[in-house]
Amino acid sequence: MTDTRTVTLSRPKPAKAMISLVPMIDVMLILLVFFMVTSTYLNLDMIPAIATGDDTPPPTDASESNAGATMMIRLGSDGVPTIRGQPYSTPDLAHLIADRLSADPMLAVLVLPSAAADMQALISVMDSITHAGARNLRVVRLEALE
């Protein structure tokens, strides 16, 4: 006796593998946190600063020419003063300020020291500025918003 019936086994088709976005989102969040932590937000050397007379038409009165120009000096943590990203020594800084004061006697000088800057470096820069003849000198600092 031979049995003519054969048993066939059928396996269900495997389901398509789903591509999960969760690992990619995790990696992107890790990268976001990494770049936020390692980036610098208060690099004021990157702010383009121009003299006030460069973009305005020349005034008609000679006494108002370039009046109220401002020069910002950033004092780094190493004690080196920088203007527009270029470091200056103390004598060079005094010569630069004296030249700018000869063109504009009402020049306002702002000094922005780093939080890690040495107090003696700040005093040396302030002395250099006052010996150059500046009368309008201010020391400013940035405070975090609460």
N, CA, C and O atoms as CSV, one atom per row, in Angstrom:
chain,resi,resn,atom,element,x,y,z
A,1,MET,N,N,0.792,-1.155,0.000
A,1,MET,CA,C,0.000,0.000,0.000
A,1,MET,C,C,0.853,1.244,0.000
A,1,MET,O,O,1.733,1.471,0.830
A,2,THR,N,N,0.549,1.947,-0.899
A,2,THR,CA,C,1.255,3.203,-1.033
A,2,THR,C,C,0.269,4.328,-0.861
A,2,THR,O,O,-0.831,4.339,-1.414
A,3,ASP,N,N,0.692,5.216,-0.115
A,3,ASP,CA,C,-0.177,6.386,0.156
A,3,ASP,C,C,0.163,7.462,-0.863
A,3,ASP,O,O,1.317,7.862,-1.010
A,4,THR,N,N,-0.838,7.906,-1.543
A,4,THR,CA,C,-0.618,8.906,-2.582
A,4,THR,C,C,-0.668,10.320,-2.033
A,4,THR,O,O,-0.359,11.282,-2.737
A,5,ARG,N,N,-1.033,10.432,-0.855
A,5,ARG,CA,C,-1.077,11.767,-0.258
A,5,ARG,C,C,0.298,12.150,0.248
A,5,ARG,O,O,0.976,11.388,0.938
A,6,THR,N,N,0.682,13.353,-0.119
A,6,THR,CA,C,1.958,13.842,0.365
A,6,THR,C,C,1.715,15.069,1.227
A,6,THR,O,O,0.792,15.846,0.985
A,7,VAL,N,N,2.483,15.213,2.146
A,7,VAL,CA,C,2.358,16.352,3.062
A,7,VAL,C,C,3.306,17.443,2.576
A,7,VAL,O,O,4.502,17.218,2.391
A,8,THR,N,N,2.747,18.613,2.379
A,8,THR,CA,C,3.578,19.746,1.998
A,8,THR,C,C,3.584,20.751,3.119
A,8,THR,O,O,2.538,21.121,3.652
A,9,LEU,N,N,4.721,21.168,3.456
A,9,LEU,CA,C,4.858,22.176,4.518
A,9,LEU,C,C,5.026,23.541,3.865
A,9,LEU,O,O,5.858,23.719,2.975
A,10,SER,N,N,4.259,24.462,4.299
A,10,SER,CA,C,4.411,25.826,3.760
A,10,SER,C,C,4.785,26.755,4.909
A,10,SER,O,O,4.128,26.809,5.948
A,11,ARG,N,N,5.824,27.450,4.680
A,11,ARG,CA,C,6.270,28.408,5.687
A,11,ARG,C,C,5.755,29.778,5.299
A,11,ARG,O,O,5.725,30.135,4.121
A,12,PRO,N,N,5.355,30.532,6.292
A,12,PRO,CA,C,4.908,31.890,5.941
A,12,PRO,C,C,6.108,32.726,5.505
A,12,PRO,O,O,7.233,32.521,5.963
A,13,LYS,N,N,5.844,33.653,4.627
A,13,LYS,CA,C,6.924,34.521,4.175
A,13,LYS,C,C,7.383,35.394,5.336
A,13,LYS,O,O,6.567,35.932,6.085
A,14,PRO,N,N,8.687,35.527,5.475
A,14,PRO,CA,C,9.156,36.375,6.586
A,14,PRO,C,C,8.743,37.831,6.330
A,14,PRO,O,O,8.750,38.309,5.196
A,15,ALA,N,N,8.393,38.496,7.390
A,15,ALA,CA,C,7.987,39.906,7.277
A,15,ALA,C,C,9.207,40.746,6.917
A,15,ALA,O,O,10.336,40.432,7.293
A,16,LYS,N,N,8.948,41.819,6.183
A,16,LYS,CA,C,10.050,42.707,5.818
A,16,LYS,C,C,10.632,43.329,7.073
A,16,LYS,O,O,9.911,43.708,7.996
A,17,ALA,N,N,11.930,43.424,7.085
A,17,ALA,CA,C,12.595,44.021,8.238
A,17,ALA,C,C,12.286,45.515,8.253
A,17,ALA,O,O,12.466,46.199,7.245
A,18,MET,N,N,11.829,46.011,9.374
A,18,MET,CA,C,11.511,47.429,9.477
A,18,MET,C,C,12.777,48.202,9.830
A,18,MET,O,O,13.552,47.810,10.702
A,19,ILE,N,N,12.954,49.285,9.140
A,19,ILE,CA,C,14.098,50.137,9.433
A,19,ILE,C,C,13.669,51.099,10.523
A,19,ILE,O,O,12.746,51.893,10.342
A,20,SER,N,N,14.338,51.019,11.635
A,20,SER,CA,C,13.991,51.859,12.770
A,20,SER,C,C,14.775,53.169,12.712
A,20,SER,O,O,15.972,53.177,12.424
A,21,LEU,N,N,14.099,54.252,12.983
A,21,LEU,CA,C,14.743,55.563,12.996
A,21,LEU,C,C,15.277,55.933,14.380
A,21,LEU,O,O,15.960,56.948,14.526
A,22,VAL,N,N,14.984,55.148,15.363
A,22,VAL,CA,C,15.394,55.474,16.727
A,22,VAL,C,C,16.914,55.554,16.874
A,22,VAL,O,O,17.392,56.504,17.494
A,23,PRO,N,N,17.696,54.621,16.345
A,23,PRO,CA,C,19.156,54.771,16.487
A,23,PRO,C,C,19.694,56.021,15.783
A,23,PRO,O,O,20.609,56.672,16.287
A,24,MET,N,N,19.131,56.354,14.627
A,24,MET,CA,C,19.599,57.549,13.924
A,24,MET,C,C,19.265,58.809,14.730
A,24,MET,O,O,20.077,59.731,14.805
A,25,ILE,N,N,18.089,58.847,15.325
A,25,ILE,CA,C,17.704,60.002,16.146
A,25,ILE,C,C,18.604,60.093,17.371
A,25,ILE,O,O,18.993,61.188,17.776
A,26,ASP,N,N,18.933,58.956,17.958
A,26,ASP,CA,C,19.837,58.958,19.112
A,26,ASP,C,C,21.208,59.521,18.730
A,26,ASP,O,O,21.777,60.324,19.470
A,27,VAL,N,N,21.730,59.112,17.599
A,27,VAL,CA,C,23.033,59.603,17.149
A,27,VAL,C,C,22.966,61.102,16.875
A,27,VAL,O,O,23.884,61.840,17.232
A,28,MET,N,N,21.891,61.553,16.249
A,28,MET,CA,C,21.750,62.979,15.940
A,28,MET,C,C,21.666,63.809,17.229
A,28,MET,O,O,22.243,64.894,17.295
A,29,LEU,N,N,20.968,63.323,18.235
A,29,LEU,CA,C,20.887,64.057,19.502
A,29,LEU,C,C,22.243,64.102,20.198
A,29,LEU,O,O,22.609,65.117,20.790
A,30,ILE,N,N,22.978,63.015,20.125
A,30,ILE,CA,C,24.318,63.004,20.722
A,30,ILE,C,C,25.211,64.006,20.009
A,30,ILE,O,O,25.958,64.737,20.660
A,31,LEU,N,N,25.149,64.053,18.674
A,31,LEU,CA,C,25.936,65.027,17.920
A,31,LEU,C,C,25.515,66.452,18.238
A,31,LEU,O,O,26.360,67.338,18.358
A,32,LEU,N,N,24.228,66.675,18.373
A,32,LEU,CA,C,23.743,68.006,18.712
A,32,LEU,C,C,24.292,68.469,20.055
A,32,LEU,O,O,24.773,69.596,20.179
A,33,VAL,N,N,24.221,67.608,21.052
A,33,VAL,CA,C,24.747,67.957,22.374
A,33,VAL,C,C,26.253,68.176,22.304
A,33,VAL,O,O,26.771,69.100,22.932
A,34,PHE,N,N,26.956,67.348,21.556
A,34,PHE,CA,C,28.405,67.493,21.427
A,34,PHE,C,C,28.767,68.845,20.819
A,34,PHE,O,O,29.629,69.549,21.344
A,35,PHE,N,N,28.111,69.212,19.715
A,35,PHE,CA,C,28.444,70.476,19.065
A,35,PHE,C,C,28.012,71.682,19.898
A,35,PHE,O,O,28.655,72.730,19.835
A,36,MET,N,N,26.947,71.554,20.666
A,36,MET,CA,C,26.542,72.659,21.535
A,36,MET,C,C,27.548,72.868,22.660
A,36,MET,O,O,27.840,74.005,23.033
A,37,VAL,N,N,28.072,71.790,23.192
A,37,VAL,CA,C,29.016,71.899,24.299
A,37,VAL,C,C,30.361,72.425,23.823
A,37,VAL,O,O,31.006,73.200,24.530
A,38,THR,N,N,30.789,72.021,22.646
A,38,THR,CA,C,32.118,72.402,22.187
A,38,THR,C,C,32.157,73.719,21.428
A,38,THR,O,O,33.242,74.201,21.103
A,39,SER,N,N,31.022,74.305,21.140
A,39,SER,CA,C,31.044,75.566,20.389
A,39,SER,C,C,31.185,76.749,21.339
A,39,SER,O,O,30.896,76.645,22.531
A,40,THR,N,N,31.629,77.860,20.798
A,40,THR,CA,C,31.806,79.088,21.558
A,40,THR,C,C,30.771,80.089,21.091
A,40,THR,O,O,30.648,80.354,19.895
A,41,TYR,N,N,30.034,80.641,22.023
A,41,TYR,CA,C,28.977,81.577,21.661
A,41,TYR,C,C,29.407,83.027,21.797
A,41,TYR,O,O,28.859,83.881,21.100
A,42,LEU,N,N,30.350,83.339,22.651
A,42,LEU,CA,C,30.695,84.729,22.926
A,42,LEU,C,C,32.049,85.100,22.343
A,42,LEU,O,O,32.894,85.662,23.040
A,43,ASN,N,N,32.254,84.799,21.113
A,43,ASN,CA,C,33.479,85.205,20.451
A,43,ASN,C,C,33.219,86.538,19.769
A,43,ASN,O,O,32.769,86.576,18.624
A,44,LEU,N,N,33.498,87.616,20.460
A,44,LEU,CA,C,33.162,88.928,19.945
A,44,LEU,C,C,34.119,89.396,18.871
A,44,LEU,O,O,33.876,90.425,18.240
A,45,ASP,N,N,35.207,88.663,18.644
A,45,ASP,CA,C,36.101,89.031,17.553
A,45,ASP,C,C,35.443,88.777,16.211
A,45,ASP,O,O,35.884,89.317,15.197
A,46,MET,N,N,34.410,87.975,16.185
A,46,MET,CA,C,33.740,87.662,14.938
A,46,MET,C,C,32.716,88.724,14.546
A,46,MET,O,O,32.202,88.694,13.427
A,47,ILE,N,N,32.408,89.663,15.445
A,47,ILE,CA,C,31.450,90.707,15.119
A,47,ILE,C,C,32.158,91.748,14.270
A,47,ILE,O,O,33.130,92.348,14.729
A,48,PRO,N,N,31.700,91.981,13.048
A,48,PRO,CA,C,32.387,92.983,12.227
A,48,PRO,C,C,32.123,94.380,12.779
A,48,PRO,O,O,30.976,94.766,13.001
A,49,ALA,N,N,33.173,95.111,12.990
A,49,ALA,CA,C,33.052,96.470,13.513
A,49,ALA,C,C,33.665,97.421,12.497
A,49,ALA,O,O,34.772,97.198,12.007
A,50,ILE,N,N,32.938,98.476,12.188
A,50,ILE,CA,C,33.435,99.478,11.258
A,50,ILE,C,C,33.363,100.823,11.931
A,50,ILE,O,O,32.580,101.027,12.858
A,51,ALA,N,N,34.166,101.722,11.472
A,51,ALA,CA,C,34.130,103.078,12.010
A,51,ALA,C,C,32.825,103.731,11.590
A,51,ALA,O,O,32.289,103.428,10.525
A,52,THR,N,N,32.315,104.624,12.422
A,52,THR,CA,C,31.024,105.233,12.128
A,52,THR,C,C,31.069,106.098,10.885
A,52,THR,O,O,30.028,106.310,10.263
A,53,GLY,N,N,32.209,106.598,10.502
A,53,GLY,CA,C,32.307,107.441,9.326
A,53,GLY,C,C,32.395,106.658,8.035
A,53,GLY,O,O,32.321,107.249,6.957
A,54,ASP,N,N,32.554,105.317,8.110
A,54,ASP,CA,C,32.716,104.531,6.893
A,54,ASP,C,C,31.413,104.346,6.132
A,54,ASP,O,O,31.432,104.265,4.904
A,55,ASP,N,N,30.286,104.278,6.823
A,55,ASP,CA,C,29.032,103.994,6.141
A,55,ASP,C,C,28.061,105.173,6.116
A,55,ASP,O,O,26.952,105.040,5.599
A,56,THR,N,N,28.448,106.300,6.652
A,56,THR,CA,C,27.571,107.460,6.638
A,56,THR,C,C,28.188,108.538,5.761
A,56,THR,O,O,29.408,108.585,5.603
A,57,PRO,N,N,27.362,109.401,5.192
A,57,PRO,CA,C,27.933,110.476,4.392
A,57,PRO,C,C,28.699,111.442,5.285
A,57,PRO,O,O,28.364,111.583,6.461
A,58,PRO,N,N,29.716,112.110,4.755
A,58,PRO,CA,C,30.511,113.018,5.589
A,58,PRO,C,C,29.667,114.193,6.065
A,58,PRO,O,O,28.893,114.751,5.287
A,59,PRO,N,N,29.807,114.582,7.350
A,59,PRO,CA,C,29.028,115.687,7.871
A,59,PRO,C,C,29.513,117.015,7.289
A,59,PRO,O,O,30.652,117.148,6.843
A,60,THR,N,N,28.624,117.970,7.311
A,60,THR,CA,C,28.975,119.276,6.758
A,60,THR,C,C,29.787,120.087,7.740
A,60,THR,O,O,30.645,120.868,7.327
A,61,ASP,N,N,29.543,119.926,9.030
A,61,ASP,CA,C,30.263,120.681,10.046
A,61,ASP,C,C,31.561,119.956,10.392
A,61,ASP,O,O,31.538,118.749,10.635
A,62,ALA,N,N,32.669,120.648,10.420
A,62,ALA,CA,C,33.971,120.017,10.691
A,62,ALA,C,C,34.087,119.554,12.131
A,62,ALA,O,O,34.857,118.636,12.412
A,63,SER,N,N,33.346,120.160,13.057
A,63,SER,CA,C,33.456,119.761,14.462
A,63,SER,C,C,32.750,118.446,14.736
A,63,SER,O,O,33.003,117.821,15.766
A,64,GLU,N,N,31.870,118.009,13.841
A,64,GLU,CA,C,31.138,116.760,14.060
A,64,GLU,C,C,31.755,115.578,13.335
A,64,GLU,O,O,31.207,114.476,13.387
A,65,SER,N,N,32.868,115.773,12.669
A,65,SER,CA,C,33.443,114.687,11.891
A,65,SER,C,C,33.968,113.587,12.808
A,65,SER,O,O,34.836,113.815,13.650
A,66,ASN,N,N,33.420,112.397,12.622
A,66,ASN,CA,C,33.835,111.200,13.362
A,66,ASN,C,C,33.648,111.327,14.875
A,66,ASN,O,O,34.238,110.554,15.629
A,67,ALA,N,N,32.850,112.274,15.326
A,67,ALA,CA,C,32.636,112.445,16.765
A,67,ALA,C,C,31.879,111.241,17.302
A,67,ALA,O,O,30.885,110.814,16.714
A,68,GLY,N,N,32.337,110.706,18.394
A,68,GLY,CA,C,31.656,109.594,19.033
A,68,GLY,C,C,32.053,108.234,18.506
A,68,GLY,O,O,31.319,107.269,18.720
A,69,ALA,N,N,33.177,108.111,17.827
A,69,ALA,CA,C,33.630,106.801,17.375
A,69,ALA,C,C,34.009,105.958,18.590
A,69,ALA,O,O,34.427,106.479,19.624
A,70,THR,N,N,33.854,104.652,18.439
A,70,THR,CA,C,34.119,103.738,19.553
A,70,THR,C,C,35.134,102.682,19.125
A,70,THR,O,O,35.079,102.150,18.016
A,71,MET,N,N,36.048,102.398,20.026
A,71,MET,CA,C,37.037,101.337,19.804
A,71,MET,C,C,36.882,100.327,20.929
A,71,MET,O,O,36.929,100.686,22.106
A,72,MET,N,N,36.695,99.044,20.560
A,72,MET,CA,C,36.549,98.012,21.584
A,72,MET,C,C,37.823,97.179,21.636
A,72,MET,O,O,38.294,96.672,20.619
A,73,ILE,N,N,38.365,97.050,22.832
A,73,ILE,CA,C,39.571,96.267,23.067
A,73,ILE,C,C,39.176,95.071,23.912
A,73,ILE,O,O,38.610,95.229,24.994
A,74,ARG,N,N,39.468,93.889,23.426
A,74,ARG,CA,C,39.144,92.683,24.164
A,74,ARG,C,C,40.403,92.168,24.831
A,74,ARG,O,O,41.434,92.002,24.179
A,75,LEU,N,N,40.323,91.918,26.117
A,75,LEU,CA,C,41.463,91.412,26.885
A,75,LEU,C,C,41.245,89.929,27.126
A,75,LEU,O,O,40.329,89.536,27.848
A,76,GLY,N,N,42.094,89.107,26.516
A,76,GLY,CA,C,41.939,87.665,26.623
A,76,GLY,C,C,42.423,87.121,27.953
A,76,GLY,O,O,42.963,87.857,28.780
A,77,SER,N,N,42.228,85.840,28.150
A,77,SER,CA,C,42.643,85.206,29.403
A,77,SER,C,C,44.159,85.176,29.543
A,77,SER,O,O,44.681,85.035,30.649
A,78,ASP,N,N,44.873,85.308,28.413
A,78,ASP,CA,C,46.333,85.338,28.464
A,78,ASP,C,C,46.876,86.734,28.729
A,78,ASP,O,O,48.089,86.909,28.843
A,79,GLY,N,N,45.996,87.738,28.830
A,79,GLY,CA,C,46.422,89.098,29.135
A,79,GLY,C,C,46.814,89.912,27.914
A,79,GLY,O,O,47.327,91.023,28.053
A,80,VAL,N,N,46.582,89.379,26.718
A,80,VAL,CA,C,46.948,90.084,25.482
A,80,VAL,C,C,45.727,90.842,24.968
A,80,VAL,O,O,44.679,90.237,24.743
A,81,PRO,N,N,45.845,92.159,24.779
A,81,PRO,CA,C,44.715,92.910,24.221
A,81,PRO,C,C,44.582,92.665,22.722
A,81,PRO,O,O,45.578,92.633,21.999
A,82,THR,N,N,43.345,92.493,22.260
A,82,THR,CA,C,43.089,92.283,20.843
A,82,THR,C,C,42.049,93.282,20.364
A,82,THR,O,O,41.101,93.613,21.076
A,83,ILE,N,N,42.250,93.753,19.140
A,83,ILE,CA,C,41.288,94.640,18.494
A,83,ILE,C,C,40.957,94.015,17.153
A,83,ILE,O,O,41.841,93.812,16.320
A,84,ARG,N,N,39.686,93.709,16.945
A,84,ARG,CA,C,39.207,93.066,15.725
A,84,ARG,C,C,39.970,91.784,15.423
A,84,ARG,O,O,40.260,91.489,14.264
A,85,GLY,N,N,40.293,91.027,16.457
A,85,GLY,CA,C,40.956,89.744,16.296
A,85,GLY,C,C,42.465,89.803,16.171
A,85,GLY,O,O,43.113,88.761,16.088
A,86,GLN,N,N,43.042,90.999,16.156
A,86,GLN,CA,C,44.492,91.126,16.007
A,86,GLN,C,C,45.112,91.477,17.361
A,86,GLN,O,O,44.735,92.480,17.967
A,87,PRO,N,N,46.055,90.668,17.839
A,87,PRO,CA,C,46.680,90.966,19.133
A,87,PRO,C,C,47.662,92.130,19.014
A,87,PRO,O,O,48.324,92.302,17.991
A,88,TYR,N,N,47.741,92.918,20.077
A,88,TYR,CA,C,48.650,94.064,20.149
A,88,TYR,C,C,49.453,93.983,21.431
A,88,TYR,O,O,48.962,93.513,22.457
A,89,SER,N,N,50.683,94.442,21.366
A,89,SER,CA,C,51.467,94.595,22.586
A,89,SER,C,C,51.050,95.920,23.224
A,89,SER,O,O,50.373,96.730,22.592
A,90,THR,N,N,51.448,96.134,24.454
A,90,THR,CA,C,51.042,97.351,25.158
A,90,THR,C,C,51.574,98.619,24.495
A,90,THR,O,O,50.808,99.573,24.358
A,91,PRO,N,N,52.832,98.689,24.075
A,91,PRO,CA,C,53.282,99.903,23.377
A,91,PRO,C,C,52.587,100.129,22.033
A,91,PRO,O,O,52.264,101.263,21.679
A,92,ASP,N,N,52.358,99.037,21.283
A,92,ASP,CA,C,51.659,99.171,20.007
A,92,ASP,C,C,50.221,99.642,20.213
A,92,ASP,O,O,49.691,100.418,19.418
A,93,LEU,N,N,49.600,99.164,21.291
A,93,LEU,CA,C,48.244,99.591,21.605
A,93,LEU,C,C,48.207,101.088,21.917
A,93,LEU,O,O,47.296,101.794,21.485
A,94,ALA,N,N,49.196,101.566,22.664
A,94,ALA,CA,C,49.254,102.992,22.993
A,94,ALA,C,C,49.433,103.836,21.729
A,94,ALA,O,O,48.816,104.893,21.599
A,95,HIS,N,N,50.277,103.375,20.798
A,95,HIS,CA,C,50.480,104.112,19.544
A,95,HIS,C,C,49.209,104.120,18.702
A,95,HIS,O,O,48.866,105.140,18.104
A,96,LEU,N,N,48.515,102.994,18.654
A,96,LEU,CA,C,47.281,102.913,17.879
A,96,LEU,C,C,46.218,103.857,18.439
A,96,LEU,O,O,45.527,104.548,17.689
A,97,ILE,N,N,46.099,103.875,19.754
A,97,ILE,CA,C,45.092,104.748,20.377
A,97,ILE,C,C,45.477,106.209,20.191
A,97,ILE,O,O,44.611,107.050,19.947
A,98,ALA,N,N,46.755,106.521,20.303
A,98,ALA,CA,C,47.189,107.904,20.086
A,98,ALA,C,C,46.886,108.344,18.655
A,98,ALA,O,O,46.471,109.482,18.436
A,99,ASP,N,N,47.090,107.458,17.679
A,99,ASP,CA,C,46.766,107.791,16.292
A,99,ASP,C,C,45.272,108.012,16.103
A,99,ASP,O,O,44.851,108.950,15.427
A,100,ARG,N,N,44.475,107.134,16.709
A,100,ARG,CA,C,43.017,107.282,16.589
A,100,ARG,C,C,42.526,108.530,17.310
A,100,ARG,O,O,41.565,109.165,16.876
A,101,LEU,N,N,43.193,108.888,18.428
A,101,LEU,CA,C,42.796,110.093,19.161
A,101,LEU,C,C,43.175,111.362,18.396
A,101,LEU,O,O,42.495,112.382,18.510
A,102,SER,N,N,44.243,111.304,17.628
A,102,SER,CA,C,44.601,112.482,16.843
A,102,SER,C,C,43.558,112.740,15.761
A,102,SER,O,O,43.312,113.889,15.396
A,103,ALA,N,N,42.948,111.682,15.250
A,103,ALA,CA,C,41.890,111.836,14.259
A,103,ALA,C,C,40.554,112.169,14.908
A,103,ALA,O,O,39.749,112.899,14.330
A,104,ASP,N,N,40.312,111.645,16.096
A,104,ASP,CA,C,39.038,111.867,16.790
A,104,ASP,C,C,39.304,112.025,18.288
A,104,ASP,O,O,39.485,111.024,18.982
A,105,PRO,N,N,39.332,113.249,18.797
A,105,PRO,CA,C,39.615,113.436,20.225
A,105,PRO,C,C,38.502,112.919,21.145
A,105,PRO,O,O,38.730,112.733,22.340
A,106,MET,N,N,37.322,112.689,20.609
A,106,MET,CA,C,36.197,112.200,21.421
A,106,MET,C,C,36.061,110.674,21.329
A,106,MET,O,O,34.974,110.144,21.555
A,107,LEU,N,N,37.125,109.977,21.008
A,107,LEU,CA,C,37.100,108.528,20.852
A,107,LEU,C,C,36.715,107.859,22.168
A,107,LEU,O,O,37.306,108.142,23.211
A,108,ALA,N,N,35.730,106.978,22.117
A,108,ALA,CA,C,35.331,106.197,23.284
A,108,ALA,C,C,36.026,104.840,23.206
A,108,ALA,O,O,35.947,104.153,22.188
A,109,VAL,N,N,36.705,104.462,24.280
A,109,VAL,CA,C,37.436,103.199,24.317
A,109,VAL,C,C,36.732,102.276,25.298
A,109,VAL,O,O,36.560,102.614,26.469
A,110,LEU,N,N,36.324,101.103,24.811
A,110,LEU,CA,C,35.691,100.090,25.648
A,110,LEU,C,C,36.667,98.936,25.824
A,110,LEU,O,O,37.260,98.464,24.854
A,111,VAL,N,N,36.830,98.491,27.041
A,111,VAL,CA,C,37.701,97.348,27.339
A,111,VAL,C,C,36.805,96.231,27.856
A,111,VAL,O,O,36.096,96.398,28.848
A,112,LEU,N,N,36.844,95.088,27.172
A,112,LEU,CA,C,36.063,93.925,27.564
A,112,LEU,C,C,37.021,92.825,28.017
A,112,LEU,O,O,37.555,92.087,27.189
A,113,PRO,N,N,37.239,92.712,29.333
A,113,PRO,CA,C,38.166,91.673,29.808
A,113,PRO,C,C,37.477,90.317,29.878
A,113,PRO,O,O,36.279,90.224,30.145
A,114,SER,N,N,38.244,89.288,29.638
A,114,SER,CA,C,37.752,87.930,29.812
A,114,SER,C,C,37.589,87.667,31.306
A,114,SER,O,O,38.234,88.311,32.133
A,115,ALA,N,N,36.723,86.717,31.641
A,115,ALA,CA,C,36.533,86.387,33.058
A,115,ALA,C,C,37.794,85.794,33.662
A,115,ALA,O,O,37.995,85.871,34.874
A,116,ALA,N,N,38.648,85.201,32.829
A,116,ALA,CA,C,39.875,84.581,33.325
A,116,ALA,C,C,41.085,85.506,33.200
A,116,ALA,O,O,42.209,85.099,33.493
A,117,ALA,N,N,40.860,86.750,32.767
A,117,ALA,CA,C,41.976,87.683,32.591
A,117,ALA,C,C,42.539,88.101,33.940
A,117,ALA,O,O,41.809,88.238,34.922
A,118,ASP,N,N,43.837,88.299,33.967
A,118,ASP,CA,C,44.531,88.735,35.174
A,118,ASP,C,C,44.227,90.212,35.432
A,118,ASP,O,O,44.173,91.006,34.493
A,119,MET,N,N,44.032,90.576,36.682
A,119,MET,CA,C,43.718,91.962,37.038
A,119,MET,C,C,44.878,92.888,36.677
A,119,MET,O,O,44.648,94.022,36.258
A,120,GLN,N,N,46.098,92.434,36.829
A,120,GLN,CA,C,47.249,93.264,36.497
A,120,GLN,C,C,47.293,93.565,34.998
A,120,GLN,O,O,47.682,94.663,34.601
A,121,ALA,N,N,46.902,92.605,34.168
A,121,ALA,CA,C,46.864,92.836,32.723
A,121,ALA,C,C,45.814,93.897,32.391
A,121,ALA,O,O,46.040,94.739,31.522
A,122,LEU,N,N,44.679,93.863,33.070
A,122,LEU,CA,C,43.637,94.872,32.855
A,122,LEU,C,C,44.142,96.257,33.254
A,122,LEU,O,O,43.919,97.229,32.533
A,123,ILE,N,N,44.813,96.350,34.388
A,123,ILE,CA,C,45.336,97.645,34.852
A,123,ILE,C,C,46.407,98.154,33.888
A,123,ILE,O,O,46.467,99.351,33.609
A,124,SER,N,N,47.250,97.258,33.379
A,124,SER,CA,C,48.287,97.669,32.427
A,124,SER,C,C,47.675,98.217,31.143
A,124,SER,O,O,48.154,99.213,30.601
A,125,VAL,N,N,46.624,97.574,30.657
A,125,VAL,CA,C,45.949,98.049,29.443
A,125,VAL,C,C,45.283,99.396,29.710
A,125,VAL,O,O,45.347,100.298,28.875
A,126,MET,N,N,44.652,99.531,30.856
A,126,MET,CA,C,44.005,100.809,31.190
A,126,MET,C,C,45.036,101.926,31.321
A,126,MET,O,O,44.794,103.050,30.879
A,127,ASP,N,N,46.185,101.623,31.925
A,127,ASP,CA,C,47.254,102.624,32.027
A,127,ASP,C,C,47.764,103.031,30.647
A,127,ASP,O,O,47.997,104.211,30.386
A,128,SER,N,N,47.932,102.058,29.778
A,128,SER,CA,C,48.400,102.343,28.429
A,128,SER,C,C,47.405,103.233,27.685
A,128,SER,O,O,47.804,104.137,26.950
A,129,ILE,N,N,46.134,102.979,27.873
A,129,ILE,CA,C,45.101,103.773,27.191
A,129,ILE,C,C,45.082,105.201,27.718
A,129,ILE,O,O,44.986,106.147,26.936
A,130,THR,N,N,45.173,105.367,29.028
A,130,THR,CA,C,45.136,106.718,29.594
A,130,THR,C,C,46.413,107.488,29.292
A,130,THR,O,O,46.364,108.704,29.107
A,131,HIS,N,N,47.563,106.802,29.236
A,131,HIS,CA,C,48.805,107.485,28.874
A,131,HIS,C,C,48.805,107.917,27.413
A,131,HIS,O,O,49.497,108.864,27.039
A,132,ALA,N,N,48.026,107.218,26.590
A,132,ALA,CA,C,47.903,107.609,25.183
A,132,ALA,C,C,47.039,108.854,25.033
A,132,ALA,O,O,47.044,109.495,23.982
A,133,GLY,N,N,46.287,109.200,26.095
A,133,GLY,CA,C,45.501,110.429,26.062
A,133,GLY,C,C,43.999,110.235,26.005
A,133,GLY,O,O,43.268,111.215,25.865
A,134,ALA,N,N,43.511,109.005,26.107
A,134,ALA,CA,C,42.067,108.764,26.054
A,134,ALA,C,C,41.406,109.260,27.329
A,134,ALA,O,O,41.898,109.027,28.433
A,135,ARG,N,N,40.295,109.942,27.162
A,135,ARG,CA,C,39.544,110.458,28.310
A,135,ARG,C,C,38.235,109.706,28.525
A,135,ARG,O,O,37.673,109.722,29.620
A,136,ASN,N,N,37.760,109.056,27.485
A,136,ASN,CA,C,36.495,108.332,27.571
A,136,ASN,C,C,36.803,106.836,27.550
A,136,ASN,O,O,36.810,106.210,26.490
A,137,LEU,N,N,37.058,106.271,28.724
A,137,LEU,CA,C,37.440,104.867,28.865
A,137,LEU,C,C,36.417,104.175,29.743
A,137,LEU,O,O,36.053,104.671,30.810
A,138,ARG,N,N,35.957,103.018,29.278
A,138,ARG,CA,C,35.002,102.231,30.070
A,138,ARG,C,C,35.418,100.770,30.055
A,138,ARG,O,O,35.895,100.249,29.046
A,139,VAL,N,N,35.230,100.133,31.179
A,139,VAL,CA,C,35.454,98.694,31.281
A,139,VAL,C,C,34.078,98.061,31.359
A,139,VAL,O,O,33.281,98.385,32.239
A,140,VAL,N,N,33.807,97.161,30.435
A,140,VAL,CA,C,32.501,96.514,30.397
A,140,VAL,C,C,32.689,95.023,30.657
A,140,VAL,O,O,33.769,94.466,30.463
A,141,ARG,N,N,31.620,94.409,31.096
A,141,ARG,CA,C,31.649,92.955,31.294
A,141,ARG,C,C,30.302,92.394,30.898
A,141,ARG,O,O,29.282,93.078,30.979
A,142,LEU,N,N,30.305,91.173,30.480
A,142,LEU,CA,C,29.083,90.490,30.076
A,142,LEU,C,C,28.565,89.659,31.233
A,142,LEU,O,O,29.328,88.970,31.910
A,143,GLU,N,N,27.274,89.732,31.449
A,143,GLU,CA,C,26.660,88.952,32.512
A,143,GLU,C,C,25.662,88.006,31.909
A,143,GLU,O,O,24.993,88.334,30.929
A,144,ALA,N,N,25.559,86.839,32.489
A,144,ALA,CA,C,24.598,85.851,32.012
A,144,ALA,C,C,23.197,86.239,32.473
A,144,ALA,O,O,23.000,86.722,33.588
A,145,LEU,N,N,22.232,86.016,31.585
A,145,LEU,CA,C,20.844,86.268,31.934
A,145,LEU,C,C,20.335,85.134,32.809
A,145,LEU,O,O,20.692,83.972,32.615
A,146,GLU,N,N,19.517,85.478,33.749
A,146,GLU,CA,C,18.980,84.433,34.648
A,146,GLU,C,C,17.626,83.999,34.204
A,146,GLU,O,O,17.018,83.132,34.832
